[in-house]
Amino acid sequence: MSRTRYLVGCLAWLLTLQFFVLETVAVSRFPGYSRVDQVISDLGTEASPGAALMNASFIAQAVLIVLGAVLLLPALIGLGGRLATVLLSAAGVGTLLVGLFPSDTGGTLHTVGAILYLLVGGLGLIALAYGIRPRSEPVGTAVALLGLVGVIGTVFFGTGVHQLLGEGGTERLAAYVLPVALAVTAVLLWRQQDDWRVATPDGDDGTLTRRQRRELERAEAFDRARERDEALEALARKKEQDRVAATAEDTDEDDDFDEDRAWRTPRQR
């Protein structure tokens, strides 16, 4: 995959952090707004002085999510990577619907968009975790946990379980994980690019991930240790057989000893 494609794709996902900046600006323009008690969509309604800015942020977020997902598809691994591209693109479409159809006028389309972003986006992060885990187990695990938090937060928000964090806080628990996870993934992909791959031994055309290489090295070390142990055991068995054979020869010599002959004089023999 080209360096330019990595650059644009990773930059797109990194820029999804713009959401936090523009949301903060929109909140500052909305007197009396509570992040705990009010949902994010309220910032895009006519009651919000920063509605245009917030809705523009939603639309920009949609473009950034989909752009990064499409460009970085070759960098993601296996079925998890392909599923992540589809699910994250769907989440991007959901964000677009949220921005184009605010909650006070958009009705069902806004609700569908919110579900796509929150629920499908969380599932997309779990798939993304499997797509990057061969590159980095710690980052893959962190992204999976963020996706799980997003899904749980979405379930709590959708079922009205707001007692702990409030309605707005619960929605943010579900919504904030996506840009954070995408930004972390972008940093990983940009730093590694295609360097995470290593050539397979013996001139094979395939490739091994670094994780697979470590497993191969451990397996080879185990095989060498086993061969060494088997050689030592064979040597020990040989020494034992030699000792038993030497003992048997000594026993035969003892059996051939004639005590009467030993006491005879040379003339009697």
VOKOLRO-651868 format. One line per 2 residues: number of its first residue (from 1); their letters; for each residue x, y, z of N, C-alpha, C. Coordinates in steps of 0.1 Angstrom, whole numbers, plus 5000, padded with zeros to 4 digits. Atoms other than C-alpha are relative to their C-alpha. Layout:
% VOKOLRO-651868
NUM	a	X Y Z X Y Z X Y Z  ...;
END
This chain:
% VOKOLRO-651868
1	ms	5008 4988 5000 5000 5000 5000 5009 5012 5000  4991 4989 5001 5014 5034 4991 5000 5009 5012;
3	rt	4998 4991 4989 5027 5059 5016 4989 5011 5000  5010 4989 5001 5003 5086 5003 4986 4995 5005;
5	ry	5013 5005 4995 4973 5063 5009 5000 4999 5015  4999 5000 4986 4985 5057 5044 4998 5014 5006;
7	lv	5001 4986 4995 4989 5094 5049 4986 5006 5001  5013 4994 5001 4955 5105 5037 4990 4992 5010;
9	gc	5009 5008 4992 4937 5076 5054 5002 5002 5015  4997 4998 4986 4954 5080 5088 4997 5014 5004;
11	la	5004 4987 4996 4950 5117 5087 4985 5002 5001  5015 5000 5000 4913 5113 5080 4995 4995 5014;
13	wl	5004 5006 4987 4909 5091 5111 5005 5009 5012  4995 4992 4989 4931 5113 5132 4992 5013 5002;
15	lt	5008 4988 4999 4910 5144 5123 4986 4998 5005  5013 5001 4993 4879 5128 5137 4999 5005 5014;
17	lq	4999 4993 4987 4891 5143 5169 4994 5014 5000  5006 4986 5001 4877 5176 5155 4987 5000 5007;
19	ff	5013 5000 4994 4844 5165 5169 5000 5005 5014  5000 4995 4986 4855 5172 5205 5002 5015 5000;
21	vl	4997 4986 5000 4868 5206 5196 4987 5008 4996  5012 4992 5005 4837 5218 5177 4988 4998 5010;
23	et	5010 5002 4990 4814 5202 5203 5002 5010 5012  4997 4991 4989 4831 5222 5230 4997 5014 4997;
25	va	5004 4986 5004 4827 5254 5210 4985 5001 5000  5015 4999 5001 4790 5246 5204 4994 5001 5014;
27	vs	5005 5000 4986 4785 5239 5241 5002 5014 5006  4997 4987 4995 4802 5272 5250 4990 5011 4995;
29	rf	5009 4991 5006 4777 5290 5228 4985 4998 5005  5013 5004 4996 4747 5273 5244 4998 5002 5015;
31	pg	5001 4997 4985 4739 5289 5278 4991 4990 5006  5008 5010 4992 4727 5264 5304 5000 4986 4995;
33	ys	4999 5013 5005 4736 5234 5283 5007 4991 5010  4993 5010 4991 4745 5203 5304 5004 4988 4992;
35	rv	4995 5012 5007 4767 5175 5290 4994 4988 5007  5005 5012 4993 4752 5152 5317 4986 4998 4997;
37	dq	5015 5001 5001 4715 5159 5312 4995 5001 4986  5005 4998 5014 4713 5168 5275 5009 4993 4990;
39	vi	4993 5009 5010 4722 5147 5245 5008 5009 4990  4991 4993 5009 4747 5157 5218 4991 5006 4989;
41	sd	5009 4995 5011 4719 5161 5192 4994 5014 5003  5006 4987 4997 4705 5191 5211 5009 5011 4995;
43	lg	4991 4990 5004 4736 5210 5200 4997 5004 4985  5002 4998 5014 4724 5207 5164 4986 5005 4997;
45	te	5014 4996 5002 4688 5219 5169 5000 5016 4999  5002 4985 5001 4674 5254 5163 5002 5007 5013;
47	as	4998 4993 4987 4676 5261 5200 5015 5003 5003  4986 4999 4998 4714 5259 5198 5006 5011 4992;
49	pg	4994 4990 5008 4733 5290 5188 5011 4995 4991  4989 5007 5008 4761 5267 5175 4995 4989 4991;
51	aa	5006 5011 5008 4737 5245 5155 5007 4997 4987  4994 5001 5013 4753 5252 5121 5014 4994 5002;
53	lm	4986 5005 4998 4788 5245 5135 4999 4985 5004  5001 5013 4996 4777 5213 5152 4996 4990 4989;
55	na	5004 5009 5011 4759 5199 5122 5011 4999 4989  4989 5001 5009 4789 5208 5100 5010 4990 5005;
57	sf	4991 5010 4994 4810 5188 5125 4995 4986 4997  5005 5013 5002 4787 5158 5121 5003 4996 4985;
59	ia	4998 5003 5014 4789 5160 5083 5015 4997 4997  4986 5002 5002 4827 5164 5083 5005 4987 5006;
61	qa	4997 5012 4993 4829 5135 5108 4997 4988 4991  5004 5011 5008 4810 5113 5084 5010 4998 4988;
63	vl	4991 5001 5011 4833 5121 5055 5014 4994 5005  4987 5004 4995 4864 5115 5076 5000 4985 5004;
65	iv	5001 5014 4996 4852 5081 5090 5000 4991 4987  5001 5009 5012 4843 5067 5055 5012 5001 4992;
67	lg	4988 4999 5008 4873 5081 5038 5012 4992 5006  4989 5009 4994 4897 5065 5063 4997 4986 4999;
69	av	5003 5015 5000 4878 5032 5063 5003 4995 4986  4998 5004 5013 4880 5030 5025 5015 5000 4996;
71	ll	4986 4999 5004 4916 5041 5021 5009 4990 5008  4992 5008 4992 4929 5020 5049 4996 4985 5000;
73	lp	5004 5014 5001 4911 4988 5040 5011 4990 4997  4989 5010 5003 4943 4971 5025 5009 4999 5012;
75	al	4991 5000 4988 4961 4979 5058 4994 4991 5011  5007 5008 4990 4935 4959 5078 5000 4986 4996;
77	ig	4996 5014 5002 4939 4922 5082 4987 4991 5001  5009 5011 4999 4915 4893 5075 4985 5005 4999;
79	lg	5014 4997 5000 4877 4892 5079 4997 5012 5009  5003 4989 4991 4878 4916 5108 5002 5013 4993;
81	gr	4997 4987 5007 4894 4943 5086 4989 5003 4990  5010 4998 5010 4868 4938 5059 4986 5004 5007;
83	la	5012 4996 4992 4839 4939 5084 5001 5014 5006  4998 4987 4995 4853 4969 5100 4998 5011 4990;
85	tv	5002 4990 5011 4853 4988 5067 4985 5002 4997  5014 4999 5003 4817 4980 5061 4992 5007 5012;
87	ll	5007 4995 4988 4805 4987 5097 5003 5015 5002  4996 4986 4997 4825 5019 5101 4995 5009 4989;
89	sa	5006 4991 5011 4813 5032 5067 4985 5002 5003  5014 4999 4996 4777 5025 5079 4999 5010 5011;
91	ag	5000 4990 4989 4785 5045 5111 5002 5014 4994  4998 4987 5006 4798 5073 5089 4987 5005 4993;
93	vg	5013 4996 5006 4765 5073 5069 4990 5004 5011  5008 4996 4989 4747 5074 5102 5003 5014 5005;
95	tl	4996 4986 4995 4767 5105 5113 4995 5010 4990  5005 4991 5010 4758 5121 5080 4985 5003 5001;
97	lv	5015 4998 4998 4721 5116 5086 4998 5008 5012  5001 4992 4988 4725 5131 5121 5002 5014 4997;
99	gl	4997 4986 5004 4741 5162 5106 4990 5006 4991  5009 4994 5010 4717 5166 5077 4985 5001 5005;
101	fp	5014 5001 4995 4685 5158 5097 5001 5002 5015  4999 4998 4986 4687 5174 5132 4988 4994 5007;
103	sd	5010 5007 4992 4667 5159 5160 4986 5007 5001  5012 4992 4999 4641 5187 5161 4992 5000 4987;
105	tg	5007 5000 5013 4632 5184 5124 5002 4987 4992  4997 5012 5009 4647 5151 5111 4992 4988 5003;
107	gt	5008 5011 4996 4625 5127 5130 5007 4986 4998  4995 5014 5001 4631 5090 5120 5014 4999 4994;
109	lh	4986 5001 5006 4661 5097 5098 5011 5004 5010  4990 4997 4989 4679 5113 5127 5002 4988 5009;
111	tv	4999 5011 4991 4671 5084 5149 5007 4988 4994  4992 5010 5007 4683 5059 5123 5015 5003 4999;
113	ga	4986 4996 5000 4715 5079 5119 5007 4998 5013  4994 5001 4987 4721 5079 5156 5003 4985 5003;
115	il	4998 5015 4998 4716 5041 5158 5012 4995 4992  4989 5005 5009 4740 5035 5129 5013 5005 5006;
117	yl	4988 4995 4995 4766 5057 5145 5004 4993 5013  4997 5005 4987 4763 5045 5181 5002 4985 5000;
119	lv	5000 5014 4999 4755 5008 5178 5010 4993 4989  4991 5006 5011 4771 4999 5144 5014 5005 5001;
121	gg	4986 4995 4998 4801 5021 5152 5007 4992 5010  4994 5008 4989 4807 5002 5184 5004 4986 4995;
123	lg	4997 5013 5006 4805 4969 5165 5011 5001 4990  4989 4998 5009 4828 4983 5139 5013 5001 5006;
125	li	4987 4999 4992 4854 4990 5165 5005 4986 5004  4996 5014 4996 4853 4954 5177 5006 4993 4988;
127	al	4994 5006 5012 4858 4942 5141 5013 5006 4997  4987 4993 5002 4886 4968 5137 5011 4994 5009;
129	ay	4990 5005 4991 4903 4954 5167 5006 4987 4995  4995 5012 5006 4906 4920 5150 5008 5003 4987;
131	gi	4993 4997 5012 4918 4937 5119 5014 5006 5002  4987 4994 4997 4947 4954 5136 5008 4992 5011;
133	rp	4993 5007 4989 4955 4929 5164 5013 4993 4996  4987 5006 5004 4981 4910 5144 5011 5010 4999;
135	rs	4990 4990 5000 4999 4943 5141 5005 5003 5014  4997 4997 4986 4997 4951 5178 4989 4995 5009;
137	ep	5010 5006 4990 4980 4931 5205 4995 5010 5009  5005 4990 4990 4979 4960 5230 4990 5009 4994;
139	vg	5009 4991 5007 4963 4984 5205 4987 4993 4996  5012 5007 5004 4939 4958 5192 4991 4997 5012;
141	ta	5008 5003 4988 4928 4949 5227 4994 5013 5005  5006 4987 4996 4923 4986 5236 4989 5004 4991;
143	va	5011 4996 5009 4902 4992 5205 4988 4991 5002  5011 5009 4997 4881 4961 5213 4993 5004 5012;
145	ll	5006 4995 4988 4875 4974 5248 4992 5012 4998  5007 4988 5003 4865 5008 5235 4987 4996 4992;
147	gl	5012 5004 5008 4841 4991 5210 4990 4994 5010  5009 5007 4990 4826 4970 5239 4994 5011 5008;
149	vg	5005 4989 4992 4822 5002 5260 4989 5007 4992  5009 4994 5009 4805 5018 5230 4987 4993 4999;
151	vi	5012 5008 5001 4780 4990 5226 4992 5000 5013  5007 5000 4987 4772 4988 5263 4994 5013 5002;
153	gt	5005 4987 4999 4768 5025 5264 4987 5003 4992  5012 4999 5009 4744 5024 5235 4988 4993 5005;
155	vf	5011 5008 4994 4723 4997 5251 4994 5007 5012  5005 4992 4989 4721 5017 5283 4992 5012 4996;
157	fg	5007 4987 5005 4712 5049 5264 4987 4996 4994  5013 5004 5007 4686 5031 5243 4989 4995 5009;
159	tg	5009 5006 4991 4670 5014 5272 4996 5009 5012  5004 4990 4990 4668 5045 5294 5008 4998 5013;
161	vh	4993 5002 4987 4694 5034 5320 5010 5012 5001  4992 4988 5000 4707 5069 5327 5003 5004 5015;
163	ql	4999 4996 4986 4708 5069 5365 5015 5004 5004  4986 4998 4996 4746 5068 5368 5006 5013 4994;
165	lg	4993 4990 5008 4758 5092 5341 4991 5011 4995  5010 4991 5006 4726 5110 5331 4999 4997 4985;
167	eg	5003 5003 5014 4711 5109 5296 5012 5004 4991  4989 4995 5009 4738 5131 5280 5013 4992 5003;
169	gt	4988 5006 4996 4766 5114 5299 5001 4985 4994  5001 5014 5005 4754 5079 5289 5002 5000 4984;
171	er	4998 5000 5015 4752 5089 5252 5014 5003 4996  4986 4997 5003 4786 5104 5253 5010 4988 5003;
173	la	4992 5012 4998 4800 5072 5268 5000 4991 4987  5001 5008 5013 4787 5055 5236 5006 5006 4988;
175	ay	4997 4993 5012 4796 5082 5212 5015 5003 4999  4986 4995 5000 4831 5093 5223 5010 4989 4996;
177	vl	4990 5011 5002 4848 5059 5219 5005 4999 4985  4997 5002 5014 4847 5060 5181 5011 5009 4995;
179	pv	4989 4992 5005 4869 5090 5173 5013 4997 5008  4988 5004 4992 4893 5080 5201 5006 4988 4994;
181	al	4995 5012 5006 4897 5045 5187 5006 5002 4986  4995 4998 5013 4901 5057 5152 5013 5008 5000;
183	av	4988 4992 5000 4927 5082 5161 5012 4991 5005  4989 5010 4995 4947 5055 5181 5004 4991 4989;
185	ta	4997 5009 5011 4944 5032 5151 5008 5007 4989  4993 4992 5011 4956 5059 5127 5015 5002 5004;
187	vl	4986 4998 4996 4987 5065 5148 5008 4987 4998  4994 5014 5002 4995 5027 5148 5003 4998 4985;
189	lw	4998 5004 5014 4990 5023 5111 5010 5009 4993  4990 4991 5006 5010 5054 5102 5014 4996 5004;
191	rq	4987 5004 4995 5039 5043 5124 5005 4987 4994  4996 5013 5005 5040 5008 5111 5000 4999 4984;
193	qd	5002 5001 5014 5027 5011 5075 5001 4985 4996  4998 5014 5004 5039 4979 5057 5012 4994 5007;
195	dw	4988 5006 4993 5069 4974 5080 4997 4989 5010  5004 5010 4991 5049 4951 5102 5001 4986 4994;
197	rv	4998 5013 5007 5053 4924 5076 5014 4996 4999  4987 5006 5002 5083 4901 5074 4999 4989 4990;
199	at	5000 5010 5010 5093 4878 5046 5000 4986 5007  5000 5014 4994 5086 4841 5053 5013 4993 4996;
201	pd	4987 5007 5003 5117 4818 5054 4998 4991 4988  4999 5010 5011 5128 4795 5026 4994 5006 4987;
203	gd	5004 4993 5013 5117 4821 4999 4986 4998 4997  5014 5002 5003 5080 4815 5002 4994 5014 4996;
205	dg	5006 4988 5004 5058 4841 4986 4991 5007 5010  5009 4995 4990 5036 4846 5016 5007 5009 5010;
207	tl	4994 4992 4990 5042 4868 5046 4996 4996 5014  5003 5003 4986 5043 4864 5084 4998 5014 5007;
209	tr	5001 4989 4991 5031 4890 5109 5011 4999 5010  4990 5000 4989 5055 4900 5137 4996 4990 5010;
211	rq	5005 5010 4990 5033 4880 5160 5002 4986 4996  4997 5013 5005 5035 4850 5138 5014 4996 5000;
213	rr	4986 5002 5000 5072 4854 5135 5005 4996 5014  4997 5003 4986 5075 4854 5173 4996 4986 5004;
215	el	5005 5013 4997 5054 4823 5175 5009 4989 4993  4991 5009 5008 5076 4807 5148 5013 4998 5007;
217	er	4987 5000 4993 5107 4816 5167 4999 4992 5013  5002 5008 4988 5093 4801 5199 4999 4986 4997;
219	ae	5002 5014 5004 5083 4770 5181 5014 4994 4996  4987 5005 5004 5118 4766 5166 5009 4998 5012;
221	af	4992 5002 4988 5134 4772 5200 4995 4988 5008  5005 5012 4993 5111 4746 5215 5005 4987 4993;
223	dr	4995 5012 5008 5121 4721 5187 5015 4998 5003  4986 5002 4997 5158 4728 5193 5002 4995 5014;
225	ar	4998 5005 4987 5154 4723 5230 4996 4985 5001  5004 5013 5000 5135 4691 5224 5010 4990 4994;
227	er	4989 5008 5007 5162 4678 5200 5012 4998 5010  4989 5001 4991 5188 4686 5226 4997 4990 5011;
229	de	5004 5009 4990 5169 4668 5253 5001 4985 4995  5000 5013 5005 5165 4638 5231 5014 4995 4998;
231	al	4986 5004 5001 5202 4638 5223 5006 4996 5013  4994 5003 4987 5211 4639 5259 4994 4987 5006;
233	ea	5006 5013 4996 5186 4611 5267 5006 4988 4993  4994 5011 5008 5201 4590 5239 5014 4997 5005;
235	la	4987 5002 4994 5236 4596 5253 5000 4993 5013  5001 5006 4986 5225 4587 5288 4997 4985 4998;
237	rk	5004 5014 5002 5209 4555 5275 5012 4992 4995  4988 5007 5005 5241 4546 5256 5010 4997 5011;
239	ke	4991 5002 4988 5262 4551 5287 4995 4989 5009  5006 5010 4991 5238 4530 5307 5002 4986 4994;
241	qd	4999 5013 5006 5239 4502 5281 5015 4996 5000  4985 5003 4999 5278 4504 5280 5003 4995 5014;
243	rv	4997 5004 4986 5278 4502 5318 4995 4986 5003  5006 5013 4998 5254 4472 5318 5009 4989 4993;
245	aa	4992 5009 5008 5275 4455 5291 5013 4997 5007  4988 5002 4993 5307 4461 5311 4998 4991 5013;
247	ta	5003 5008 4988 5291 4447 5342 4998 4985 4997  5002 5014 5004 5280 4416 5323 5013 4993 4997;
249	ed	4987 5006 5003 5315 4410 5311 5008 4996 5013  4994 5003 4987 5328 4412 5346 4994 4988 5007;
251	td	5007 5012 4994 5302 4387 5357 5004 4987 4993  4996 5012 5007 5312 4363 5330 5014 4995 5004;
253	ed	4987 5003 4996 5348 4365 5340 5000 4994 5014  5001 5006 4987 5338 4358 5376 4995 4985 5000;
255	dd	5006 5014 5001 5318 4327 5365 5011 4990 4995  4989 5009 5006 5349 4313 5346 5011 4997 5010;
257	fd	4989 5002 4991 5371 4315 5377 4999 4987 5007  4999 5014 4994 5382 4280 5390 5008 5001 5012;
259	ed	4993 4998 4987 5390 4282 5427 5011 4989 5002  4991 5011 4999 5406 4247 5427 5013 5002 4992;
261	ra	4988 4998 5010 5428 4256 5397 5009 5010 5006  4992 4989 4994 5439 4287 5415 5009 4995 5010;
263	wr	4991 5004 4989 5453 4267 5444 5009 4988 4996  4991 5010 5004 5471 4241 5423 5014 5005 4997;
265	tp	4986 4996 5003 5508 4242 5419 5002 4999 4985  4998 5000 5014 5521 4249 5384 5002 4986 4994;
267	rq	4998 5013 5005 5531 4212 5381 4987 4992 4999  5013 5007 5000 5496 4200 5390 4991 5005 4989;
269	r	5008 4995 5011 5481 4223 5364 5004 4994 4987;
END
